[in-house]
Amino acid sequence: MKTDLDTSLLERVRGIGPVLKANSAEGERIRRLPQASLDALSGSGLLTMLTPKSMGGLEVDPVSYASLIEEAVKYDTAAAWTLTNPLIWAFFCSRLPDKGAAELLGDDPRAMFAASITPPLKAELVDGGYRISGDGRFVSNCHHARFIASACLVDDSENPGQVIWAYIAREDVQILATWDVLGMRGTGSDDIRVDGAFVPTHRAFPFVPEIEYGSKFQGPLYRFSFLGIVAAALPSVMLGIARVAIDEAVALARGKTATGSSSALWMSPAAQSQIGQAEATLRAARALVFQTLDDVWQWVVSGQEITKSQRADLLLAATKASESTVQVVERMHTLAGTTGIYSGNAIERCFRDIQVVRQHRFYTESRYETFGRMYFGLETDYGLVML
């Protein structure tokens, strides 16, 4: 790769790692990120990785960003997830009018955001802005957010089908306790309800591919595209989970003697083959993700605009990473045998978490079809690819 990773930020992750790990089980219990973990992330400055330097942020390149998320998974998957969604919605502030970006990030570049993309809420045009109503789903980190954003369908007979992205004040949002799930429990991804919340015009922008960047968001990071940032963020969580699963399985194999055997599990040719196949699968998927991120980043840094073909490549790498990491974790869970069925076992946690993360629409198996359509020059069937 041509991009130099920011190793100082890796040390920040490792520095707060013990706090994140110590609070991981508590996050599972309360179904949201514990305050101690949030304080550690905030104090480290890592919550500003996608915020421009001109506003007090780190403005990290996407390759380093992906590496930092992957590293954070070693300590807690929910904490790593907190470095994805809230930061992505801070990244989206690049499309707001300057007044809106200043309101959301000007006082504190570490401000937390949450968001719901589907189903879209309803927006009524009113004097000075919009009245927002409706229910949203899977709003990760909503309990800690200062603003909660959503795609909103505008009720406008003169311009039917218009969709905006709006940032709603947290106090105008009701959180519904729905996040009782298999894995990723500490992300607090509850549903929300909004009833007539007012959003001024400067806290919203048209949810379309055409972009007018704010004056504080002129660096190449913001031209890397929303798709590019999502491709750096979400697959990295899955890559991290798969790496933990392999490492835990190897440690288990060194000390476990399988029922009916007189030798340690690691001495079994079958176990050795399982580890070899898992390593090959994970390394190949990771290489595709990071090489694609690096190639596109170098292109954008050179002053070029991201192409449709590059967008397709980013989507393909993310989708392959999802498929491959699920295979790896399921293979390691099988290798662990009965050890992997007990609550509190690290491989059991990896299995539960990967089954939840794999459901994200961004990299489900249907995205292969999306890539194929783009590959043959057809119109994409997944609109987020062009954002």
C-alpha positions as CSV (number, residue, x, y, z in Angstrom):
1,M,0.0,0.0,0.0
2,K,1.1,3.6,-0.7
3,T,-0.8,5.1,2.2
4,D,1.2,5.5,5.4
5,L,-0.8,4.3,8.4
6,D,-0.9,6.7,11.4
7,T,0.6,4.4,14.0
8,S,0.2,7.1,16.7
9,L,-3.5,6.6,16.5
10,L,-3.1,2.8,16.8
11,E,-1.4,3.5,20.1
12,R,-4.4,5.6,21.2
13,V,-6.7,2.6,20.6
14,R,-4.3,0.3,22.5
15,G,-4.1,2.8,25.3
16,I,-7.8,2.8,26.0
17,G,-8.2,-0.9,25.0
18,P,-8.2,-2.2,28.6
19,V,-11.1,0.2,29.5
20,L,-13.1,-1.0,26.5
21,K,-12.4,-4.6,27.3
22,A,-13.3,-4.3,31.0
23,N,-16.7,-2.8,30.1
24,S,-17.6,-5.1,27.2
25,A,-19.7,-7.5,29.3
26,E,-21.5,-4.6,30.9
27,G,-22.4,-3.3,27.4
28,E,-23.9,-6.7,26.6
29,R,-26.0,-6.5,29.7
30,I,-27.4,-3.0,29.4
31,R,-27.6,-3.2,25.6
32,R,-25.8,0.0,24.9
33,L,-22.2,1.3,25.2
34,P,-21.2,1.9,28.8
35,Q,-20.4,5.4,29.7
36,A,-16.9,4.5,30.7
37,S,-16.2,3.2,27.3
38,L,-17.7,6.2,25.6
39,D,-15.7,8.5,27.8
40,A,-12.5,6.6,26.9
41,L,-13.3,6.9,23.1
42,S,-14.1,10.6,23.5
43,G,-11.1,11.4,25.6
44,S,-8.8,9.7,23.1
45,G,-10.0,12.0,20.3
46,L,-10.9,9.0,18.1
47,L,-14.5,10.2,17.7
48,T,-13.2,13.0,15.6
49,M,-11.4,10.9,13.0
50,L,-13.8,12.0,10.2
51,T,-14.2,15.6,11.4
52,P,-12.1,18.2,9.5
53,K,-8.9,19.5,11.2
54,S,-10.3,23.1,10.7
55,M,-13.0,22.2,13.2
56,G,-10.8,20.5,15.7
57,G,-10.9,17.0,14.2
58,L,-8.3,14.5,13.1
59,E,-9.4,14.1,9.5
60,V,-7.8,10.7,9.2
61,D,-7.3,9.0,5.8
62,P,-9.7,6.1,5.1
63,V,-7.0,3.4,5.2
64,S,-5.8,4.4,8.7
65,Y,-9.4,4.7,9.7
66,A,-10.2,1.1,8.7
67,S,-7.1,-0.1,10.5
68,L,-8.1,1.7,13.7
69,I,-11.6,0.2,13.7
70,E,-10.1,-3.3,13.1
71,E,-7.8,-2.8,16.1
72,A,-10.6,-1.7,18.4
73,V,-12.5,-4.9,17.7
74,K,-9.9,-6.8,19.7
75,Y,-11.2,-5.1,22.8
76,D,-14.9,-4.7,22.2
77,T,-17.0,-5.0,19.1
78,A,-19.5,-2.4,20.3
79,A,-16.8,0.1,20.9
80,A,-15.5,-0.5,17.5
81,W,-19.0,0.0,16.0
82,T,-19.1,3.3,17.8
83,L,-16.1,4.4,15.6
84,T,-18.2,3.6,12.5
85,N,-21.8,4.9,12.4
86,P,-21.5,8.1,14.6
87,L,-18.5,9.2,12.7
88,I,-20.1,8.5,9.4
89,W,-22.9,10.8,10.3
90,A,-20.4,13.4,11.3
91,F,-18.8,12.9,7.9
92,F,-22.2,13.7,6.3
93,C,-22.0,17.2,7.9
94,S,-19.8,18.0,4.9
95,R,-23.0,18.4,2.9
96,L,-24.7,20.8,5.2
97,P,-24.7,24.6,4.9
98,D,-21.8,26.1,7.0
99,K,-24.3,27.2,9.6
100,G,-25.5,23.7,10.1
101,A,-22.1,22.2,10.3
102,A,-21.1,24.8,12.9
103,E,-24.1,24.1,15.0
104,L,-23.5,20.3,15.0
105,L,-19.7,20.3,15.3
106,G,-18.5,23.8,16.1
107,D,-18.8,23.5,19.9
108,D,-17.4,20.0,20.2
109,P,-15.8,18.1,17.4
110,R,-16.4,14.9,19.4
111,A,-20.2,15.3,19.3
112,M,-22.0,12.0,18.9
113,F,-24.5,11.3,16.1
114,A,-26.9,8.5,15.4
115,A,-29.0,7.9,12.3
116,S,-31.7,5.8,10.6
117,I,-31.7,5.5,6.8
118,T,-34.7,3.2,6.2
119,P,-37.6,3.5,6.3
120,P,-37.5,7.2,5.6
121,L,-39.4,9.5,7.9
122,K,-41.9,12.1,6.7
123,A,-41.0,15.8,6.3
124,E,-43.5,18.5,6.0
125,L,-42.4,21.8,4.5
126,V,-42.9,24.7,7.0
127,D,-41.6,28.2,7.4
128,G,-37.8,28.0,7.9
129,G,-37.5,24.3,7.6
130,Y,-39.3,21.0,8.1
131,R,-41.6,19.2,10.5
132,I,-40.4,15.6,10.8
133,S,-42.5,12.6,11.9
134,G,-42.2,8.8,11.7
135,D,-40.4,5.8,13.1
136,G,-36.8,4.8,12.3
137,R,-35.0,1.5,12.8
138,F,-31.5,0.3,13.9
139,V,-30.3,3.7,15.3
140,S,-26.9,2.7,16.7
141,N,-25.6,4.7,19.6
142,C,-28.9,6.7,19.9
143,H,-28.7,6.9,23.7
144,H,-25.5,8.9,23.5
145,A,-26.3,11.0,20.5
146,R,-26.6,14.8,20.5
147,F,-28.4,14.7,17.1
148,I,-30.2,11.8,15.4
149,A,-30.3,12.0,11.6
150,S,-32.6,10.4,9.1
151,A,-33.5,10.2,5.5
152,C,-36.9,11.9,5.1
153,L,-39.4,11.9,2.3
154,V,-40.7,15.5,1.7
155,D,-44.4,16.0,1.3
156,D,-44.3,18.4,-1.7
157,S,-46.8,17.9,-4.5
158,E,-44.7,20.3,-6.7
159,N,-41.6,18.2,-6.2
160,P,-42.7,14.6,-5.6
161,G,-40.2,12.0,-4.4
162,Q,-37.8,14.6,-2.9
163,V,-35.7,13.1,-0.1
164,I,-33.7,15.1,2.4
165,W,-31.2,14.1,5.1
166,A,-32.1,15.9,8.4
167,Y,-30.4,16.2,11.8
168,I,-33.0,16.1,14.6
169,A,-32.2,17.3,18.1
170,R,-32.0,14.4,20.5
171,E,-34.6,15.8,22.9
172,D,-37.2,15.7,20.0
173,V,-36.7,12.0,19.5
174,Q,-38.3,9.1,21.5
175,I,-36.1,6.0,21.8
176,L,-38.0,2.7,21.6
177,A,-36.5,-0.2,23.6
178,T,-36.3,-2.7,20.7
179,W,-32.6,-3.8,20.8
180,D,-33.0,-7.2,22.3
181,V,-30.9,-9.2,19.9
182,L,-28.4,-12.1,19.3
183,G,-25.2,-10.1,19.0
184,M,-23.7,-6.6,18.9
185,R,-25.8,-5.9,21.9
186,G,-23.7,-3.1,23.2
187,T,-24.3,-0.9,20.2
188,G,-27.7,0.3,21.5
189,S,-29.3,0.1,18.1
190,D,-32.8,0.8,19.2
191,D,-35.6,2.1,17.1
192,I,-36.9,5.7,17.3
193,R,-40.1,7.7,17.0
194,V,-40.4,11.4,16.0
195,D,-43.6,13.4,16.2
196,G,-43.5,16.8,14.5
197,A,-39.9,17.7,15.3
198,F,-38.8,21.0,13.8
199,V,-35.6,20.9,11.8
200,P,-34.3,24.2,10.4
201,T,-33.2,24.4,6.8
202,H,-29.5,24.6,7.7
203,R,-29.7,21.2,9.5
204,A,-30.8,19.4,6.3
205,F,-29.6,18.8,2.8
206,P,-30.9,17.0,-0.4
207,F,-30.2,13.3,-0.2
208,V,-28.9,13.1,-3.8
209,P,-25.5,12.3,-5.4
210,E,-24.8,15.9,-6.4
211,I,-22.8,17.5,-3.6
212,E,-21.9,21.0,-2.6
213,Y,-19.3,20.7,0.2
214,G,-19.2,23.1,3.1
215,S,-16.3,25.5,3.4
216,K,-14.7,23.5,6.2
217,F,-14.8,20.2,4.3
218,Q,-12.6,20.8,1.3
219,G,-10.0,18.1,1.9
220,P,-9.7,14.9,-0.1
221,L,-11.3,12.8,2.7
222,Y,-14.7,14.3,1.8
223,R,-14.4,13.6,-1.9
224,F,-13.7,9.9,-1.0
225,S,-17.5,9.6,-1.0
226,F,-20.0,8.4,1.5
227,L,-19.8,4.9,0.0
228,G,-16.0,4.9,0.4
229,I,-16.2,5.8,4.1
230,V,-18.8,3.1,4.7
231,A,-16.6,0.6,2.9
232,A,-13.7,1.6,5.2
233,A,-15.8,1.4,8.3
234,L,-18.3,-1.5,8.4
235,P,-16.2,-4.3,6.8
236,S,-13.4,-3.5,9.2
237,V,-15.5,-4.5,12.1
238,M,-16.1,-7.9,10.4
239,L,-12.5,-8.3,9.6
240,G,-11.6,-7.6,13.2
241,I,-14.2,-10.2,14.5
242,A,-12.8,-12.8,12.2
243,R,-9.2,-12.1,13.4
244,V,-10.3,-12.5,17.0
245,A,-12.1,-15.7,16.2
246,I,-9.0,-17.2,14.6
247,D,-6.7,-16.1,17.4
248,E,-9.0,-17.4,20.1
249,A,-9.4,-20.8,18.2
250,V,-5.6,-21.2,18.0
251,A,-5.2,-20.5,21.7
252,L,-8.0,-23.0,22.5
253,A,-6.4,-25.6,20.2
254,R,-3.1,-25.4,22.0
255,G,-4.7,-26.2,25.3
256,K,-7.7,-28.4,24.6
257,T,-7.8,-32.1,24.2
258,A,-10.9,-33.2,22.3
259,T,-13.2,-35.8,23.7
260,G,-12.0,-39.3,22.7
261,S,-8.5,-38.1,21.8
262,S,-5.2,-38.4,23.7
263,S,-3.5,-35.4,22.1
264,A,-4.0,-31.6,22.1
265,L,-6.4,-30.3,19.4
266,W,-3.7,-28.4,17.6
267,M,-2.0,-31.8,16.8
268,S,-5.0,-32.9,14.7
269,P,-4.5,-32.6,10.9
270,A,-8.1,-31.6,10.6
271,A,-7.7,-28.7,13.1
272,Q,-4.5,-27.6,11.3
273,S,-6.4,-27.6,8.0
274,Q,-9.3,-25.6,9.5
275,I,-6.8,-22.9,10.7
276,G,-5.0,-22.8,7.4
277,Q,-8.2,-22.4,5.4
278,A,-9.5,-19.7,7.8
279,E,-6.2,-17.7,7.6
280,A,-6.2,-17.9,3.8
281,T,-9.8,-16.7,3.6
282,L,-9.4,-13.8,6.0
283,R,-6.1,-12.6,4.6
284,A,-7.4,-12.6,1.0
285,A,-10.6,-10.7,2.0
286,R,-8.6,-8.2,4.1
287,A,-6.1,-7.7,1.2
288,L,-8.9,-6.9,-1.2
289,V,-10.5,-4.4,1.2
290,F,-7.3,-2.5,2.0
291,Q,-5.8,-2.6,-1.5
292,T,-9.1,-1.2,-2.9
293,L,-9.3,1.5,-0.2
294,D,-5.7,2.4,-0.9
295,D,-6.1,2.5,-4.7
296,V,-9.1,4.7,-4.5
297,W,-7.6,7.0,-1.9
298,Q,-4.5,7.6,-3.9
299,W,-6.7,8.4,-6.9
300,V,-8.7,11.0,-4.9
301,V,-5.6,12.5,-3.3
302,S,-4.2,13.1,-6.8
303,G,-7.1,15.4,-7.4
304,Q,-9.4,13.1,-9.3
305,E,-13.1,12.5,-8.7
306,I,-14.1,9.0,-7.6
307,T,-15.4,7.0,-10.6
308,K,-18.4,4.7,-10.9
309,S,-16.1,1.8,-11.5
310,Q,-14.2,2.6,-8.3
311,R,-17.5,2.7,-6.4
312,A,-18.3,-0.7,-7.7
313,D,-14.9,-2.0,-6.6
314,L,-15.4,-0.7,-3.1
315,L,-18.8,-2.3,-2.8
316,L,-17.4,-5.6,-4.1
317,A,-14.5,-5.6,-1.6
318,A,-16.9,-4.9,1.3
319,T,-19.3,-7.7,0.1
320,K,-16.5,-10.2,-0.2
321,A,-15.2,-9.3,3.2
322,S,-18.7,-9.9,4.7
323,E,-19.0,-13.3,3.1
324,S,-15.5,-14.4,3.9
325,T,-15.5,-13.3,7.6
326,V,-18.8,-15.1,8.2
327,Q,-17.2,-18.3,6.8
328,V,-14.1,-17.8,9.0
329,V,-16.0,-17.3,12.2
330,E,-18.4,-20.2,11.6
331,R,-15.4,-22.4,10.8
332,M,-13.7,-21.4,14.1
333,H,-16.9,-21.8,16.1
334,T,-17.2,-25.4,14.7
335,L,-13.6,-26.0,15.5
336,A,-14.1,-24.9,19.1
337,G,-16.7,-27.6,19.6
338,T,-18.7,-27.5,22.9
339,T,-16.4,-24.8,24.2
340,G,-17.9,-22.4,21.8
341,I,-21.5,-22.9,22.9
342,Y,-21.0,-21.3,26.4
343,S,-22.0,-17.7,27.1
344,G,-18.9,-15.6,27.9
345,N,-16.6,-17.6,25.6
346,A,-14.8,-15.3,23.2
347,I,-15.6,-17.5,20.1
348,E,-19.3,-17.7,21.1
349,R,-19.3,-13.8,21.2
350,C,-17.6,-13.6,17.8
351,F,-20.2,-16.0,16.4
352,R,-23.1,-14.0,17.8
353,D,-21.7,-10.7,16.7
354,I,-20.9,-11.7,13.1
355,Q,-24.4,-13.1,12.6
356,V,-25.8,-9.7,13.4
357,V,-23.3,-7.5,11.5
358,R,-23.7,-9.7,8.4
359,Q,-27.3,-8.6,8.1
360,H,-26.4,-5.0,7.1
361,R,-27.9,-4.1,3.7
362,F,-24.6,-2.5,2.6
363,Y,-22.9,-5.8,2.0
364,T,-25.5,-8.6,1.9
365,E,-25.2,-11.2,-0.9
366,S,-27.5,-9.1,-3.1
367,R,-24.7,-6.6,-3.5
368,Y,-22.9,-9.0,-5.8
369,E,-25.8,-8.3,-8.2
370,T,-25.4,-4.6,-7.7
371,F,-21.7,-4.9,-8.6
372,G,-22.6,-7.0,-11.7
373,R,-25.1,-4.4,-12.9
374,M,-22.5,-1.6,-12.5
375,Y,-19.8,-3.8,-14.1
376,F,-22.0,-4.1,-17.2
377,G,-22.8,-0.4,-17.3
378,L,-26.4,-0.8,-16.0
379,E,-28.1,1.5,-13.6
380,T,-27.4,0.5,-10.0
381,D,-30.2,-1.1,-8.0
382,Y,-28.8,0.3,-4.7
383,G,-28.9,4.1,-4.6
384,L,-26.4,4.5,-1.7
385,V,-23.6,3.4,-4.0
386,M,-23.7,6.8,-5.7
387,L,-23.7,9.0,-2.6
